Amino acid sequence: MLYALLGFSYLTLLNASKPIEKPKTSVIKIAMVTPPVPKKIETPIIIPPKSKPKPKPKPKPKKIVKKIKPKPKPKKIVKKIKPKPKPKKKVIPKPKPKIKEIWSEPIVNTAPTPQTIVTTTPLQSPIPKVDLDAKKRVFLSKIRDAIHANKKYPKMAKRRNIQGTVHAIFDIQSNGTATNIRLSGASSVLQKAVRKSILRSFPTSIPLELRSKFPMLDVSVNVDFVLE
């Protein structure tokens, strides 16, 4: 094996020592002929003559319009013509009638003197007095009945089994409205219900006889809320 390797390496050295022939190259010469550059023909530059600038038109003179103030209209002079006083009529006094004096004897009246008759006018029946206090009581009872009729039991109070009596005090004005409502007693839910019932009952008509009694102050009413 060693001898074979030595022989193979020797052969390779021999082959490497031989000069490698260069391939023949053929050279082709090409002549480059450049065409002659044509001469530039200079064209003369013609400068046009300068044109005269057009004259600017003269500005037209502005027309001055004079504002002519209108002549004040002459005030009409109204002469107050005083009416001529009417001539007073001459009052010609009437001539007094002449009284003729006639002398006569005195006449003696012998007839009996008439009896004087005395007439008596019938006595007028006295005007019955109007009991204002009674009418006021009737009026207030109607107001209380109207408040009770307009009462509505609140649903929430029914659910919670709330009962009680609400005491209300208010004023009635001359125009038939209720003002200055004050409430006490029971719960706030029932008090609100009473306030609504009072407002539903007003305004109300006022009798002519009781006009002098208004405004009525501190009118009181008790409203009961009882579950059956």
C-alpha positions in Angstrom: 0.0 0.0 0.0 2.9 2.4 0.7 4.5 1.6 -2.6 1.3 2.3 -4.4 0.9 5.7 -2.7 4.4 6.7 -3.5 3.9 5.8 -7.2 0.7 7.7 -7.5 2.2 10.8 -5.9 5.2 10.6 -8.3 3.0 10.5 -11.3 1.1 13.5 -10.2 4.2 15.5 -9.8 5.3 14.6 -13.3 2.1 15.8 -14.7 2.2 19.0 -12.8 5.7 19.9 -14.1 4.6 20.0 -17.8 3.9 23.6 -19.0 0.3 24.3 -19.8 -0.1 25.6 -23.3 -2.0 28.8 -23.5 -4.7 28.9 -26.1 -4.1 31.1 -29.1 -6.1 34.3 -29.1 -6.9 36.1 -32.3 -7.0 39.9 -32.1 -9.5 41.8 -34.3 -8.6 45.4 -34.8 -11.6 47.7 -35.4 -11.1 51.2 -36.6 -13.5 53.7 -35.2 -14.2 56.5 -37.7 -15.8 59.6 -36.0 -17.9 61.7 -38.4 -16.9 65.3 -38.7 -18.8 67.6 -36.3 -20.9 70.1 -38.4 -20.1 73.7 -37.7 -22.8 75.5 -35.8 -24.4 78.2 -37.9 -25.1 81.1 -35.8 -28.5 82.6 -36.5 -28.7 86.3 -35.9 -31.0 87.3 -33.1 -33.4 89.8 -34.2 -34.4 92.2 -31.4 -37.9 93.6 -32.1 -38.1 97.4 -31.7 -39.5 98.5 -28.5 -43.1 99.4 -28.8 -44.2 102.6 -27.1 -46.4 102.0 -24.1 -49.9 102.9 -24.6 -50.8 106.1 -22.8 -53.0 105.5 -19.8 -56.5 106.9 -20.2 -57.0 110.0 -18.2 -59.4 109.3 -15.3 -62.8 110.9 -15.9 -63.5 113.7 -13.5 -65.9 112.7 -10.8 -69.2 114.4 -10.9 -69.7 116.4 -7.8 -73.3 116.1 -6.9 -74.3 118.8 -4.6 -76.9 117.7 -2.1 -79.6 120.2 -2.4 -81.3 120.5 1.0 -85.1 120.6 0.6 -86.5 124.0 1.4 -88.3 124.0 4.6 -92.0 124.1 4.1 -93.5 127.3 5.2 -95.4 126.9 8.4 -99.0 127.6 8.1 -99.9 130.5 10.2 -103.3 129.9 11.6 -104.8 133.1 12.8 -107.1 132.5 15.7 -110.2 134.5 15.0 -111.8 135.6 18.1 -115.5 135.3 17.9 -117.2 138.6 18.0 -119.0 139.1 21.3 -122.7 138.8 20.8 -124.4 142.0 21.6 -126.2 141.9 24.8 -129.9 142.1 24.6 -131.3 145.1 26.2 -133.7 144.0 28.9 -136.7 146.3 28.8 -138.2 146.4 32.2 -141.9 145.6 32.1 -144.0 148.3 33.4 -145.5 147.6 36.8 -149.3 147.4 36.8 -150.9 150.2 38.4 -152.9 149.2 41.5 -156.1 151.0 41.9 -157.1 151.6 45.4 -160.6 150.6 46.0 -162.2 151.5 49.3 -164.8 149.0 50.6 -166.3 148.1 53.8 -164.9 145.1 55.7 -166.8 141.9 55.2 -167.7 140.0 58.4 -167.6 136.2 58.0 -170.7 134.8 59.8 -170.3 131.2 58.6 -169.3 128.5 61.2 -165.7 127.6 61.3 -165.0 124.3 59.6 -163.8 121.4 61.8 -160.2 120.4 61.4 -159.8 116.9 60.1 -156.7 115.0 61.4 -155.4 112.3 59.1 -153.1 109.6 60.4 -150.7 107.7 58.1 -150.7 103.9 58.6 -147.7 102.6 60.6 -145.1 100.8 58.5 -144.4 97.2 59.5 -140.8 96.9 60.9 -138.2 95.3 58.6 -137.3 91.9 59.9 -133.6 91.7 61.0 -131.5 89.1 59.2 -129.8 86.7 61.6 -126.2 86.8 60.2 -124.8 84.5 62.8 -127.3 81.8 61.8 -126.5 82.2 58.1 -122.8 82.0 58.9 -123.3 78.7 60.8 -125.3 77.3 57.8 -122.5 78.5 55.4 -119.7 76.9 57.5 -121.7 73.6 57.8 -121.9 73.4 54.0 -118.2 74.0 53.7 -117.4 71.2 56.2 -119.8 68.8 54.3 -118.1 69.6 51.0 -114.6 68.8 52.6 -115.9 65.5 53.9 -117.4 64.7 50.5 -114.1 65.4 48.7 -112.1 63.2 51.2 -110.2 60.3 49.7 -108.6 57.7 51.9 -104.9 57.2 50.7 -104.2 53.7 49.4 -100.8 53.7 51.2 -102.6 54.4 54.5 -105.0 51.6 53.9 -102.2 49.1 53.2 -100.4 50.1 56.3 -103.6 50.3 58.4 -103.1 54.0 59.3 -106.1 55.6 60.9 -106.7 58.9 62.8 -108.3 62.3 62.9 -106.8 65.3 61.2 -107.6 68.8 62.7 -107.5 71.5 60.0 -107.7 75.3 60.4 -107.9 77.7 57.4 -109.1 81.2 56.3 -111.8 81.9 53.7 -111.2 85.0 51.7 -113.8 87.3 50.2 -113.2 85.8 46.7 -114.2 82.4 48.0 -110.7 80.8 48.2 -109.1 79.0 51.2 -105.7 80.2 52.4 -103.3 79.7 55.3 -104.2 76.0 55.8 -102.7 74.5 59.0 -103.0 70.8 59.8 -102.3 68.7 62.9 -103.0 65.3 64.3 -102.7 61.8 62.7 -99.9 61.0 60.2 -98.5 63.1 57.4 -100.1 60.9 54.8 -103.5 61.7 56.1 -102.7 65.4 56.5 -101.8 65.5 52.8 -105.2 63.9 52.0 -107.1 66.5 54.0 -105.2 69.4 52.3 -106.2 68.0 48.9 -109.8 67.7 50.0 -109.9 71.3 51.2 -108.4 72.6 47.9 -111.0 70.5 46.0 -113.8 72.2 47.9 -112.8 75.7 47.0 -113.4 78.3 45.5 -117.0 78.5 46.7 -119.8 81.1 46.2 -120.4 83.5 49.1 -123.9 84.7 50.0 -124.5 88.5 49.6 -125.7 88.8 53.1 -122.4 87.6 54.5 -120.1 89.8 52.4 -119.4 92.0 55.5 -118.2 88.9 57.5 -115.3 88.2 55.2 -112.5 87.3 55.3 -113.4 84.5 57.8 -110.4 83.6 59.8 -109.6 80.4 61.7 -112.3 78.2 60.3 -111.8 74.7 61.8 -112.8 71.2 60.6 -112.1 67.7 61.9 -111.7 64.9 59.3 -111.8 61.3 60.5 -110.1 58.4 58.7 -111.4 55.0 60.0 -111.0 51.7 58.3 -114.1 49.5 58.3 
